[in-house]
Amino acid sequence: MDNLVVILLVIVGILAYVSLMTYLSRRKILEKYNMSSWYGFIMWRTGRGRAFVDLLARPKRFWRGYAALGKAICLVVMIAIMALLIWEASLVTNIPADQAPTLDMLVGLPGINPLIPLWYGILALAVGVAVHEIGHGIMSRVAGMKIKSMGLLLFIFPVGAFVEPDEEALVKADKKTRTSIYAAGPATNIVLALFCAFIFSTVMVGSAEVAHDGPVLTTVYDGTPAEMGGLRTGYQIVAINGTPVSYGDLYDLAAPAPGSSMSLTYYYQGEEFTTNVSSGIVVLSISEGLPAAESGLRAGMIIYSINGTVIHNEGDFRAVLNELTPGETYELAALQYDAATSSYVASDVTNITPANRAEYVSGGANMAYLGVTSLYLGAGIADPEAILSSMAHPFAGADSLGDFFSGSLHYIAMPFSGLQPLDGPYRDIFVPGGIFAGWDNDVFWVTANCFYWIFWISLMLGMTNALPAVPLDGGYLFRDWIDSIIRKARKGLSEEERERYVSSITYVFIMLVVFLIAWQLIGPRLF
């Protein structure tokens, strides 16, 4: 209820703000301060920034070379983003309706997209938009065009900047000049994104160190020993029954008998805590119609033994599966939780007949397959060194285009995995080292997070604006490029016929882009 009240107050506040700005605009009060309003978005114009842009534009030879690079960047990104949209569209029919993306997830604005942290998002958006517009402004001045005005774009608070070139001069300019100006915005966003990614990964995260050598809990499932023992995502296990453990130790840990209580020490927010949990391999889910389901195994149970071998850890479980023959029946003992005694007791499960993994898993080996997912303690774990490496070296070991593509997606998707912004318990696991040794941990990670989100927002701005759809920069680039191609391919066409061809192709691509984006929202809900 409290959240609903806050949401309603925010909506009322925004409506009041928009109404006020609209009133001030109609009364021409904003004009006195060189401002104009469009549904609450305020353009505050000033000529003061033009001297700064003129200063930046002085090395004209450099910027002319940069213009050629910018066009190449836009062409590559344009092809890549269209290929990505088409690929995503091909996957739509396989996405369940309840997992389909929502409109707010497709809008890359802080405060709307729940994935983007508000204050990091506002900073990144302001920087990204400012750099985008300054890129346009620099190329306009290199071409000798006047800048009518510059200024800030505000919606309650500053959300970016803008540059207004002389549009009449832009239309009359030759294509080489015009495309240089159009390409400068998206290309500069991409360059800024790559620079910030380098600072975040190589300079900052590359200097960070793991504070404690122990496995980090990435997921704690409900109704498992880990959850009942009070463990949570981000906790770092440092000892079991008083013995220090590392990530690799859990695979062949000399753990107590399955279902028995053990002492577990973990690190959280700079302090160590101890709790008691029940040891064992926990069943998380089973597939209907497969051996685990037919044997009577259920989610939440602990596997005690198979074929007389007690299962203490993940290593024991994998070793036993390698020894079993598909199609033969083996003894199986499992434990179930008894709420009355707050302990695990024997279940009625007695045997299991494994299937052949090769028959159910594409590319699977000929070995025993139970059709069950399981984890030690019922919690997902990760190596802290691996977490740090995934942020600092996303392309480590990549030796193919597919590996590079996967690494890029993982890097961009870090917000989905809880690694951006790196906050809460995760932040305490890693400490600044190298040239940043001695920095306050919070200051270090806030700074690092800022660089990541400037990378993320700038990349989204650059890729979005590179789409071949007018009125985006990429749309105007695409239109001019198509015009040049048709001029060379169909030299006998009149101006009117050529313009008709260009307009038709441009319109088709606008519709294609709109369809590919809308299909991600609509498609999964139709099947």
PAFIKE-354059 format. One record per atom (N, C-alpha, C): residue in one letter; x, y, z. Coordinates in steps of 0.001 Angstrom, whole numbers, plus 500000, padded with zeros to 6 digits. Example, Ala and Ser with C-alpha at 12.3 -4.5 7.8 and 13.67 -1.06 7.14 Angstrom:
A513190494310507800;A512300495500507800;A513200496700507800;S512850497750507080;S513670498940507140;S512900500030507870;
END
This chain:
M500828498795500000;M500000500000500000;M500863501255500000;D501960501210500780;D502842502365500843;D503456502643499479;N503849501561498765;N504416501733497431;N503407502361496480;L502150501961496589;L501107502515495738;L500942504005495989;V500993504401497247;V500872505822497596;V502027506621496988;V503232506077497094;V504409506749496535;V504266506900495022;I503834505820494350;I503656505860492898;I502632506915492505;L501503506964493241;L500463507949492955;L500972509374493169;L501755509576494221;L502304510905494491;L503272511329493386;V504083510368492917;V505019510671491826;V504258511051490560;I503193510297490253;I502389510582489061;I501742511962489171;V501192512262490341;V500568513562490558;V501598514679490411;G502800514446490965;G503856515451490876;G504275515715489442;I504392514644488640;I504785514790487237;I503704515525486451;L502436515161486687;L501340515833485998;L501288517319486354;A501539517613487627;A501543519019488055;A502677519781487379;Y503845519138487296;Y505008519765486652;Y504731520027485178;V504199519032484473;V503897519185483043;V502869520286482827;S501858520318483683;S500819521351483569;S501406522741483778;L502294522872484764;L502911524154485055;L503770524621483883;M504597523721483339;M505476524088482222;M504655524462480978;T503566523724480747;T502697524032479609;T502064525414479767;Y501623525717480974;Y501033527029481265;Y502062528138481041;L503275527958481578;L504315528974481430;L504703529172479969;S504656528074479190;S504989528172477773;S503919528959477020;R502653528654477296;R501564529341476602;R501511530823476962;R501895531144478182;R501932532549478616;R503203533246478142;K504044532494477395;K505299533012476841;K506272533486477928;I506100532948479125;I507027533291480212;I508366532597479996;L508336531344479506;L509575530604479283;L510433531251478205;E509771531899477220;E510520532517476125;E511461533605476625;K511087534277477718;K511932535335478275;K513293534796478700;Y513341533500478998;Y514584532867479468;Y515166531911478415;N514775532143477143;N515258531312476030;N514902529841476209;M513707529609476715;M513240528244476937;M511976527977476134;S511776526698475814;S510522526261475206;S510155524912475805;S508863524603475790;S508389523370476423;S507651522507475407;W507892521174475533;W507137520191474752;W506715519097475714;Y505449519197476179;Y504901518250477147;Y505806518072478367;G506310519186478869;G507122519149480080;G508608519072479832;F509033518661478631;F510460518642478299;F510875520064477932;I511843520585478657;I512265521971478493;I513572522027477705;M513577522828476635;M514808523099475893;M515283524490476299;W516402524534477005;W516963525791477496;W518125526156476563;R517876527126475667;R518839527476474632;R519810528543475115;T521044528402474648;T522062529396474953;T523114529371473856;G523778530467473661;G524842530514472662;G526210530349473277;R526272530188474607;R527565530165475291;R528403528942474931;G527747527829474652;G528509526615474378;G529155526585473008;R528780527525472130;R529305527492470759;R530811527735470714;A531305528567471606;A532756528819471643;A533504527546472015;F532923526755472901;F533549525493473322;F533579524507472157;V532488524417471424;V532439523523470266;V533426523993469201;D533521525311468977;D534486525838468006;D535910525451468400;L536204525498469693;L537537525122470175;L537813523645469885;L536810522782470165;L536984521354469922;L537140521047468437;A536521521855467584;A536507521582466143;A537751522088465411;R538695522692466116;R539842523308465440;R540725522318464676;P541057521147465239;P541886520218464439;P541049519556463340;K540740520314462278;K539783519858461270;K540256518614460520;R541578518500460319;R542072517311459631;R541763516055460446;F541930516153461754;F541617515019462633;F540146514665462530;W539278515657462578;W537839515394462572;W537354514877461226;R538015515262460146;R537636514702458848;R537985513213458788;G539113512860459370;G539460511445459463;G538496510699460381;Y538122511362461470;Y537181510765462406;Y535814510568461743;A535448511488460836;A534162511371460139;A534108510084459325;A535207509750458639;A535250508500457872;A535123507297458798;L535810507350459939;L535718506269460920;L534303506169461465;G533685507332461719;G532323507354462253;G531322506698461327;K531470506943460026;K530561506318459050;K530745504799459046;A531998504359459142;A532272502918459168;A531669502285460418;I531810502969461553;I531232502471462802;I529724502354462671;C529088503393462134;C527633503386461998;C527163502272461065;L527901502038459987;L527524500973459055;L527596499607459735;V528680499356460456;V528846498072461158;V527762497894462212;V527530498946462999;V526522498865464062;V525127498714463473;M524857499425462372;M523551499328461717;M523272497891461281;I524254497256460656;I524094495854460226;I523944494940461432;A524766495186462462;A524744494331463654;A523416494426464393;I522881495635464560;I521639495790465315;I520452495229464538;M520473495357463223;M519400494754462426;M519475493226462478;A520694492678462400;A520865491227462504;A520396490737463870;L520687491519464917;L520256491145466268;L518737491159466391;L518096492180465827;L516635492265465886;L515981491106465124;I516540490764463982;I515998489650463194;I516187488332463939;W517355488162464548;W517633486949465341;W516662486843466518;E516450487954467215;E515515487947468348;E514097487642467877;A513725488168466700;A512387487908466162;A512193486427465862;S513264485743465446;S513164484312465132;S512976483468466382;L513305484020467553;L513191483269468803;L511867483508469522;V511080484444469008;V509867484882469709;V508906483739469998;T508712482838469035;T507726481760469217;T508143480770470297;N509409480796470713;N509884479890471757;N509856480519473148;I509402481772473224;I509385482481474509;I507993482387475130;P507865481833476350;P506553481789477004;P506018483199477232;A504706483334477211;A504084484656477351;A504481485339478651;D504608484536479742;D504935485148481033;D506398485586481121;Q507225485184480134;Q508623485597480122;Q508915486590479004;A507878487019478309;A508058487958477202;A508465489332477731;P509281490072476963;P509672491414477406;P508472492341477469;T508520493271478388;T507458494266478525;T507938495593477937;L507010496490477719;L507351497763477083;L508389498529477887;D508275498518479226;D509231499273480036;D510650498716479922;M510773497395479618;M512100496806479468;M512754497213478149;L511936497586477156;L512476497993475865;L512802499483475807;V512329500225476794;V512595501669476854;V513818501892477743;G514887502370477159;G516133502530477904;G516226503825478669;L515229504124479484;L515236505366480261;L515189505060481750;P516045505700482551;P515997505510483999;P514668506005484554;G514144505253485503;G512849505600486071;G511709504880485376;I511944504405484142;I510949503632483395;I511404502176483288;N512617501975482806;N513175500632482730;N513618500203484126;P513022499147484692;P513363498742486060;P514781498229486200;L515412497914485082;L516769497384485121;L517810498481485339;I517475499716484961;I518440500816485018;I518325501530486359;P519387501541487164;P519351502262488443;P519150503755488203;L518296504375488994;L517854505739488706;L519002506723488587;W519835506860489636;W520823507932489624;W521988507628488691;Y522430506380488640;Y523449506028487653;Y522891506260486241;G521619505923486048;G520987506077484740;G520872507529484318;I520502508403485267;I520367509832484948;I521723510418484548;L522760510090485335;L524104510572485009;L524543510079483636;A524371508778483400;A524810508190482134;A524032508757480954;L522730508952481117;L521918509501480043;L522327510931479719;A522572511742480758;A522987513129480544;A524320513183479799;V525280512348480215;V526591512320479551;V526446511811478122;G525687510729477938;G525532510138476615;G524878511073475620;V523804511746476031;V523110512679475138;V523992513889474842;A524701514391475864;A525574515549475658;A526675515228474653;V527317514082474803;V528385513683473883;V527837513487472473;H526659512893472370;H526010512687471071;H525807514017470354;E525249514976471063;E524948516271470440;E526210517072470140;I527191516987471024;I528449517693470763;I529129517118469524;G529000515799469329;G529539515185468112;G528933515793466868;H527595515945466869;H526935516615465738;H527445518043465582;G527582518745466707;G527996520146466663;G529397520317466109;I530321519457466527;I531704519548466041;I531752519364464527;M531059518360464019;M531078518109462573;M530401519237461792;S529397519854462401;S528758521000461751;S529744522151461599;R530527522401462637;R531498523493462577;R532669523155461655;V533068521880461632;V534139521468460708;V533702521720459270;A532397521528459008;A531850521756457658;A531574523223457391;G531812524092458373;G531599525520458191;G530171525966458396;M529319525093458966;M527922525445459204;M527770526138460558;K526815527033460600;K526529527721461851;K525717526828462780;I525917527043464080;I525091526388465093;I524121527437465623;K522839527195465403;K521836528181465809;K521811528351467326;S521874527238468044;S521865527318469503;S522308525992470075;M522678526041471348;M522972524851472124;M522221524992473445;G522177523937474187;G521508524080475465;G521290522774476192;L520498522873477246;L520184521711478079;L518763521249477822;L518566519942477919;L517233519353477859;L516880518929479278;L515760519424479786;L515379519159481176;L513989518545481254;F513827517659482207;F512498517191482610;F512570517045484123;I512228518096484818;I512407518266486267;I513891518455486576;F514730517548486068;F516178517650486231;F516813517522484838;P518102517928484680;P518750517809483365;P518822516351482901;V518407516098481674;V518462514744481122;V519341514681479879;G519973515787479503;G520854515752478348;G521120517136477802;A521653517158476597;A521973518422475937;A521546518315474475;F521582519424473777;F521205519406472366;F521989520474471614;V522106520252470318;V522733521216469409;V521785521411468236;E521494522645467898;E520624522953466763;E521460523521465622;P521787522679464627;P522536523206463469;P521613523990462553;D522186524653461592;D521401525360460581;D520822524306459642;E519529523982459825;E518922522888459070;E518867523176457573;E518698524412457209;E518658524756455783;E520012524471455144;A521078524824455854;A522419524558455330;A522699523055455292;L522161522327456267;L522361520876456325;L521712520184455133;V520500520634454762;V519795520044453616;V520541520329452318;K521120521528452198;K521801521920450968;K523214521337450866;A523742520832451969;A525114520325451970;A525233519083451091;D526457518814450616;D526674517597449835;D526577516385450765;K526395515195450152;K526150513997450952;K527324513641451862;K528530513862451397;K529693513534452221;K529672514326453516;T529364515623453399;T529292516478454592;T528109516094455457;R526958515892454832;R525733515590455580;R525852514265456338;T526362513244455671;T526490511949456352;T527536512000457462;S528545512848457290;S529539513014458362;S528882513563459620;I527972514519459440;I527279515121460584;I526322514120461217;Y525559513396460382;Y524624512410460926;Y525354511296461688;A526480510832461144;A527195509706461744;A527903510086463032;A528214511374463201;A529020511799464346;A528357511488465685;G527022511628465759;G526337511382467034;G526425509939467491;P525877508976466718;P525943507570467135;P527370507055467283;A528261507447466350;A529644506960466411;A530339507439467674;T530096508675468056;T530725509204469265;T530196508494470502;N528924508136470495;N528384507328471597;N529090505978471689;I529319505325470552;I529988504026470542;I531431504161471032;V532129505199470573;V533507505430471014;V533549505683472514;L532623506510473021;L532558506772474456;L532281505479475218;A531367504650474695;A531033503384475348;A532259502482475453;L533017502369474372;L534211501527474381;L535264502065475355;F535398503380475404;F536355503994476332;F535966503699477781;C534686503869478106;C534230503631479481;C534314502152479849;A534061501266478874;A534210499832479128;A535663499503479453;F536592500141478748;F538019499933479016;F538375500414480424;I537900501601480802;I538199502123482138;I537589501219483210;F536329500805483006;F535656499965483995;F536360498623484158;S536598497929483049;S537118496566483118;S538623496508483347;T539381497147482466;T540834497011482514;T541471497829483626;V541032499073483778;V541676499962484742;V541155499728486162;M539824499699486330;M539273499645487687;M539065498210488177;V538190497458487511;V537940496085487963;V539207495248487845;G540034495547486835;G541293494827486692;G542228495034487863;S542001496098488642;S542824496364489819;S542200495819491112;A540946495393491035;A540258494909492240;A540778493535492649;E540602493212493905;E541063491941494454;E539953491291495259;V540017489961495374;V539055489218496178;V539460489332497641;A538535489772498477;A538851489973499895;A538979488650500636;H538140487678500304;H538163486373500960;H538049485270499919;D538812484208500113;D538789483081499189;D537717482093499637;G536551482198499044;G535447481314499404;G534339481431498387;P533531480383498211;P532448480422497221;P531374481442497581;V530851482103496553;V529815483120496742;V528458482526496349;L527457482730497161;L526118482244496854;L525481483167495817;T525125482616494670;T524500483411493619;T522981483277493626;T522484482125494059;T521043481877494131;T520762480963495313;V519780481316496120;V519348480454497231;V517888480101496989;Y517605478813496801;Y516261478375496443;Y515403478149497693;D514116478459497557;D513180478335498668;D513024476876499093;G512843476684500397;G512582475352500926;G513783474434500947;T514973474974500822;T516198474168500834;T516953474384502146;P517915473510502468;P518711473715503677;P519379475082503731;A519851475562502581;A520494476880502565;A519523477968502979;E518310477932502436;E517306478954502757;E516864478832504209;M516649477598504691;M516226477403506079;M517325477762507074;G518590477721506607;G519696478115507471;G519962479602507471;G519142480353506750;G519267481809506741;G520262482345505738;L520746481502504833;L521691481973503819;L520957482766502740;R521651483753502149;R521053484610501143;R522051484849500010;T521514485303498882;T522359485630497734;T523405486673498124;G524652486437497735;G525729487371498038;G526555486977499240;Y526069486050500068;Y526868485582501199;Y528055484785500659;Q529181484853501377;Q530388484141500952;Q530772483121502012;I530755481847501636;I531101480774502569;I532611480778502788;V533038480803504054;V534470480818504352;V534924479573505105;A533995478860505758;A534396477658506499;A533192476754506730;I533443475444506773;I532424474449507104;I532970473588508231;N532215473527509324;N532655472830510545;N534036473301510981;G534275474614510816;G535529475209511260;G536682475078510290;T536498474345509175;T537568474156508200;T537394475140507049;P538397475981506776;P538283476937505667;P538040476210504340;V537202476799503475;V536895476191502186;V537058477232501073;S537434476738499901;S537480477562498697;S536412477039497748;Y536265477701496604;Y535230477302495650;Y535401475840495209;G536621475450494887;G536869474091494410;G536644473022495456;D536722473389496735;D536583472397497803;D535187471789497872;L534165472535497471;L532792472052497633;L532488470860496729;Y533250470692495665;Y532964469599494737;Y533279468245495366;D534359468166496134;D534721466906496783;D534887467075498293;L534047467944498855;L534101468256500285;L533856467010501136;A534678466828502168;A534472465727503116;A533377466150504091;A532165466215503549;A531036466738504313;A530451465663505230;P529695466073506242;P529002465102507100;P527995464293506290;A527419463294506896;A526432462454506221;A525265463306505738;P524698462990504572;P523563463749504048;P522436463860505073;G521905465058505217;G520812465302506145;G521246465696507535;S522533465504507870;S523009465867509208;S523369467342509276;S523311467886510475;S523577469316510664;S525069469597510692;M525449470709510093;M526853471128510139;M526926472636510324;S528065473079510842;S528287474506511078;S528854475141509824;L528272476258509406;L528735476962508209;L529019478420508560;T530228478865508274;T530633480252508533;T530629481024507213;Y530016482190507222;Y529958482996506003;Y530316484443506300;Y530686485132505227;Y531125486527505301;Y530049487408504675;Y529666488469505404;Y528631489373504902;Y528831490769505472;Q528931491756504589;Q529093493160504965;Q530246493373505950;G531370492727505642;G532564492947506438;G532629492175507737;E531654491328508011;E531652490556509246;E531436489079508963;E531883488240509904;E531674486806509795;E530524486363510698;F529715485447510179;F528582484901510922;F528611483382510806;T527950482702511730;T527884481244511706;T526439480793511825;T526074479796511042;T524735479228511100;T524839477717510943;N523752477006511206;N523717475562511035;N522823475216509851;V523298474341508977;V522524473895507827;V522631472384507708;S521674471788507017;S521709470347506765;S522511470074505504;S523463469161505585;S524331468851504460;S523604468002503427;G524114468015502177;G523595467104501171;G523272467728499836;I523106466852498832;I522701467249497484;I521181467350497464;V520656468543497162;V519223468814497256;V518591468790495867;V517458468108495765;V516703468077494517;V515957469403494363;L516191470093493247;L515527471376493005;L514296471216492125;S514393470364491117;S513254470126490235;S513426468775489554;I512323468222489074;I512356466959488350;I511540467107487065;S511888466312486065;S511161466335484789;S510165465185484777;E508900465520484518;E507856464501484507;E508130463450483437;G507841462192483781;G508012461108482840;G509401460537482776;L510346461110483521;L511716460623483532;L511998459877484840;P513128459179484948;P513388458299486093;P513193458924487464;A513653460160487673;A513527460784488992;A512072460887489415;A511196461332488487;A509772461463488801;A509144460100489067;E509500459086488260;E508922457757488429;E509384457081489712;S510559457466490209;S511063456859491444;S510388457425492685;G509735458589492531;G509095459227493672;G509884460384494244;L511033460703493637;L511798461864494097;L510980463136493897;R511105464054494863;R510376465316494788;R511314466470495119;A510961467644494632;A511754468837494927;A511846469035496431;G513021469360496919;G513242469578498343;G513881468401499043;M513861467223498411;M514475466041499021;M515998466109498928;I516669465388499810;I518114465227499769;I518419463798499330;I519284463652498327;I519675462315497864;I520704461751498855;Y520343460640499506;Y521237460062500521;Y522242459098499894;S521758458162499084;S522667457196498464;S522068456628497183;I522944456170496292;I522549455478495063;I523428454233494935;N522768453088494784;N523493451813494637;N524455451578495801;G524044452011497002;G524834451787498207;G525918452813498468;T526153453739497527;T527178454774497706;T526554456028498289;V527044456462499451;V526527457670500093;V526986458901499317;I526044459807499057;I526323461015498261;I526591462190499206;H527882462479499427;H528245463592500316;H528303464930499590;N528673464904498318;N528952466147497599;N528699465965496106;E528921467039495346;E528697466996493901;E529604465966493229;G530840465842493703;G531759464884493129;G531260463449493270;D530738463113494449;D530180461775494661;D529022461516493701;F528151462520493542;F526966462363492705;F527367462094491246;R528304462887490720;R528739462708489339;R529455461367489160;A530263460984490137;A530991459722490033;A530042458528489990;V528990458564490804;V528022457465490829;V527286457382489498;L526866458519488957;L526152458511487679;L527013457903486567;N528307458152486605;N529199457600485587;N529313456081485677;E529016455511486854;E529144454072487061;E527861453310486737;L526731454009486690;L525450453336486467;L525239453004484990;T524482451944484745;T524145451532483385;T522697451906483084;P522453452697482033;P521064453058481697;P520213451803481467;G518994451858482015;G518064450755481845;G518068449761482987;E519104449749483834;E519146448853484984;E518595449565486224;T518076448778487145;T517467449335488357;T518456449282489521;Y518506450404490284;Y519441450513491409;Y518697450989492656;E519277450629493814;E518727451106495081;E518939452627495189;L517945453309495706;L518012454765495897;L517417455113497247;A518155455877498036;A517663456345499328;A517634457872499314;A516529458437499755;A516380459896499782;A515761460327501099;L516052461551501494;L515531462110502745;L514543463225502427;Q513548463377503290;Q512587464461503143;Q512505465240504452;Y512166466503504341;Y512154467361505535;Y510906467120506358;D511097466946507667;D510000466744508613;D509876467998509476;A508827468775509224;A508651470039509943;A508466469822511434;A507875468681511839;A507611468418513267;A508898468308514061;T509918467708513448;T511188467520514160;T512283468473513660;S511939469272512639;S512894470201512020;S514162469478511590;S513968468317510964;S515112467526510519;S514727466740509268;Y515726466141508634;Y515486465309507456;Y515387463848507869;V514352463172507384;V514105461768507726;V513980460958506439;A514022459621506595;A513954458746505422;A512614458885504716;S512657458845503377;S511447458914502562;S511087457503502109;D510020457400501303;D509585456100500811;D510207455743499460;V511162456537498994;V511846456250497738;V512786455069497950;T512741454064497049;T513558452859497238;T514471452536496061;N514074452859494837;N514913452494493692;N514686453445492523;I515562453317491538;I515484454162490344;I516089453419489160;T515535453657487971;T516041453047486733;T516468454170485788;P517765454468485740;P518234455597484921;P517940455413483431;A517739456512482743;A517591456511481289;A518949456815480663;N518999456853479348;N520230457184478630;N520222458675478314;R521219459377478802;R521290460830478615;R521270461217477145;A521899460409476299;A521992460727474872;A520622460801474209;E519614460140474803;E518275460129474222;E517462461369474585;Y517912462120475580;Y517129463261476060;Y517866464600475945;V519183464546475874;V519968465781475825;V520747465815474521;S520539466872473732;S521245466994472461;S522746467027472698;G523447466115472061;G524901466045472229;G525324465362473500;G524363464830474270;G524680464173475535;G525384462843475336;A526193462457476326;A526931461198476252;A526020460029476618;N526459458820476286;N525743457610476682;N526067457299478135;M525255457818479032;M525464457628480463;M524131457734481178;A524141457409482451;A522908457426483232;A522337458841483327;Y521016458928483188;Y520319460224483237;Y519075460064484102;L518958460921485127;L517848460809486070;L516721461788485782;G517007462868485066;G515979463882484830;G515727464726486060;V516808465123486718;V516693465898487954;V517733467014487942;T517382468172488512;T518365469231488748;T518616469294490243;S519854469456490614;S520207469426492033;S521397470326492292;L521529470767493530;L522663471574493962;L522994471251495414;Y524244471384495769;Y524651471180497155;Y524043472276498030;L523359471854499077;L522651472745500019;L521447473431499394;G521236473242498082;G520125473916497412;G520440475355497078;A521728475626496799;A522145476998496488;A523141476994495339;G522995477956494425;G523971478133493368;G525171478882493904;I526354478484493503;I527569479137493989;I528441479544492812;A529346480468493060;A530277480922492027;A531624481200492662;D532650481084491858;D534005481398492287;D534181482914492242;P534526483580493353;P534673485039493321;P535716485500492305;E536770484708492118;E537765485063491111;E537148485035489714;A536238484066489488;A535574483967488183;A534630485146487972;I533939485591489043;I533048486747488943;I533850487981488554;L534976488177489228;L535824489326488941;L536366489255487521;S536770488053487111;S537320487869485764;S536268488134484691;S535012487744484962;S533962487957483961;S533723489439483707;M533974490279484722;M533821491723484547;M535064492363483940;A536243491850484337;A537500492449483872;A537942491908482515;H537615490639482226;H538087490019480982;H536937489261480315;P535948489963479791;P534774489290479213;P535085488445477988;F536213488701477327;F536542487951476111;F537702486982476324;A538038486713477582;A539125485775477868;A538798484403477289;G539723483845476536;G539528482515475961;G538701482496474688;A538196483646474246;A537379483686473021;A538279483469471805;D537968482443471027;D538771482174469832;D537911482038468578;S536667482517468662;S535780482481467497;S534813483652467576;L534144483923466462;L533167485004466428;L532022484726467395;G531636483445467506;G530571483074468428;G530951483339469866;D532208483041470229;D532688483302471588;D532693484798471882;F533115485578470888;F533138487034471062;F531720487567471236;F530791487042470457;F529385487460470556;F528821487097471928;S529106485878472405;S528620485442473719;S529212486307474832;G530514486613474719;G531156487460475716;G530561488856475755;S530237489382474571;S529624490718474494;S528248490725475152;L527435489703474853;L526107489622475450;L526195489489476969;H527149488679477448;H527314488517478893;H527697489848479539;Y528581490592478883;Y529034491873479430;Y527888492876479484;I527107492938478399;I525975493861478360;I524883493439479342;A524769492123479581;A523694491588480427;A524072491517481901;M525187492126482304;M525570492068483719;M524487492596484667;P523694493606484271;P522606494027485165;P521591492908485445;F521399491974484480;F520461490879484674;F520975489871485702;S522303489760485826;S522883488780486742;S523258489372488092;G522868490614488333;G523128491235489631;G524532491787489800;L525306491843488710;L526673492344488806;L526785493828488489;Q525665494460488123;Q525655495905487911;Q524286496464488270;P524264497542489085;P525473498062489728;P525962497099490807;L527302496953490921;L527868496075491938;L527627496742493283;D526737496153494049;D526272496808495261;D526013495750496331;G525576496213497497;G525181495298498556;G526299494358498952;P525965493085499195;P526970492128499671;P528084491874498673;Y527786491948497379;Y528832491714496389;Y529971492725496531;R529615493957496853;R530627495002496918;R531683494696497974;D531295494043499067;D532229493764500152;D533160492604499850;I532814491800498838;I533650490645498501;I534907491085497768;F534811492206497048;F535931492694496251;F536406494044496789;V537705494214496874;V538277495451497407;V539234496054496388;P539394497384496401;P540310498011495454;P541760497644495741;G542519497410494679;G543941497102494805;G544711497846493739;G545946497468493534;G546767498112492514;G546865499608492734;I546640500378491668;I546759501840491774;I545646502442492616;F544585501648492895;F543474502155493699;F543537501673495143;A544603500995495510;A544752500526496889;A544696501720497833;G543917501591498880;G543752502692499833;G542483503476499603;W541853503292498430;W540564503954498184;W539504503361499101;D538565504183499493;D537396503674500200;D536630502730499272;N536193501579499798;N535550500564498966;N534294501100498285;D533477501872499034;D532245502409498450;D532549503407497340;V533521504280497568;V533888505281496559;V534400504583495294;F535215503554495485;F535773502825494352;F534672502220493489;W533710501535494117;W532691500836493339;W531643501785492778;V531356502886493460;V530448503882492887;V531070504472491620;T532372504765491682;T533069505298490514;T533069504285489372;A533393503023489704;A533410501970488683;A532021501793488071;N530993501788488918;N529622501638488420;N529241502760487470;C529692503981487764;C529391505126486886;C529951504886485485;F531192504396485415;F531791504126484111;F531015503031483382;Y530566501997484106;Y529830500925483434;Y528518501458482864;W527792502268483632;W526481502721483160;W526586503775482065;I527671504554482070;I527890505452480931;I528154504605479688;F528949503528479857;F529140502584478746;F527795502033478272;W526978501569479182;W525741500860478849;W524751501785478134;I524516502965478722;I523555503910478143;I524077504454476815;S525379504772476748;S525942505298475499;S525875504260474392;L526119503001474743;L526011501938473741;L524583501825473233;M523614501884474144;M522208501809473738;M521824503009472858;L522299504208473241;L522017505402472434;L522625505269471038;G523883504822470980;G524547504686469697;G523888503650468809;M523557502492469385;M522932501424468600;M521528501808468155;T520767502432469045;T519403502841468696;T519420503874467586;N520299504873467714;N520347505932466707;N520951505469465388;A521596504309465389;A522149503780464145;A521135502951463365;L519962502723463926;L518939501971463213;L518549502682461912;P518336501941460817;P517996502561459526;P516535502972459450;A516134503878460326;A514740504315460369;A514697505808460675;V514208506594459726;V513992508025459953;V512931508164461049;P513084509078462023;P513977510237462075;P515283510008462836;L515687508774463066;L516955508516463732;L518105508870462796;D519281509140463376;D520450509489462561;D520737508400461532;G520616507139461969;G520856506032461055;G519896506022459888;G518671506498460116;G517689506566459039;G518104507543457954;Y518622508704458375;Y519072509690457392;Y520338509213456671;L521223508543457426;L522406507965456797;L522001506936455744;F521093506050456137;F520625504992455242;F519990505584453987;R519211506631454175;R518545507262453028;R519571507822452036;D520572508514452554;D521591509082451661;D522411507984450991;W522723506917451736;W523500505826451151;W522697505113450062;I521409504878450294;I520554504234449286;I520455505123448045;D520356506431448263;D520289507371447141;D521550507275446281;S522718507177446934;S523979507071446193;S524051505765445414;I523573504675446022;I523597503365445355;I522696503372444122;I521490503937444251;I520551503972443128;I521072504873442015;R521718505976442385;R522297506866441372;R523312506108440502;K524107505252441129;K525136504520440389;K524548503333439641;A523542502651440277;A522984501446439674;A521972501762438556;R521224502869438706;R520177503213437731;R520394504649437248;K521398504812436421;K521789506155435996;K520751506839435115;G519874506058434502;G518902506658433596;G517653507178434276;L517527507009435566;L516314507444436269;L516260508959436381;S515048509488436306;S514851510925436543;S514923511177438046;E515025512454438418;E515093512823439826;E513850512339440574;E512679512473439929;E511434512079440577;E511376510563440805;E511812509798439773;E511793508335439897;E512783507862440973;R513960508463440951;R514958508080441962;R514464508394443364;E513865509560443534;E513338509953444840;E512239509002445284;R511443508536444327;R510371507603444654;R510942506259445142;Y511982505782444453;Y512641504546444865;Y513223504687446279;V513945505789446495;V514588506026447795;V513545506094448904;S512470506835448663;S511416506983449671;S510751505639449979;S510529504829448952;S509879503527449144;S510753502607449985;I512046502540449649;I512964501675450399;I513102502162451839;T513205503479451995;T513318504040453341;T512082503713454170;Y510912503850453568;Y509657503567454269;Y509577502097454669;V510004501200453764;V509980499755454062;V510845499456455279;F512010500062455360;F512896499799456498;F512351500399457792;I511674501531457694;I511029502078458896;I510007501083459432;M509176500556458536;M508157499587458931;M508794498300459463;L509892497872458848;L510574496653459286;L511107496811460704;V511754497943460982;V512303498191462324;V511175498225463354;V510091498946463032;V508950499026463956;V508371497635464202;F508228496834463129;F507678495487463272;F508574494609464144;L509885494632463896;L510803493777464651;L510788494101466139;I510644495377466466;I510581495769467877;I509226495391468478;A508148495689467757;A506804495380468262;A506590493866468370;W507216493099467460;W507041491646467462;W507568491010468748;Q508591491613469331;Q509120491100470593;Q508095491220471724;L507219492222471622;L506178492408472637;L504946491563472336;I504572491516471062;I503303490885470681;I503452489389470430;G504531488994469726;G504709487618469300;G504545486565470388;P505283486681471515;P505176485647472550;P503766485504473119;R502975486559473042;R501631486534473621;R500584485981472645;L501028485676471411;L500110485105470427;L500221483594470344;F501312483026470905;F501559481589470765;F501482480893472121;
END
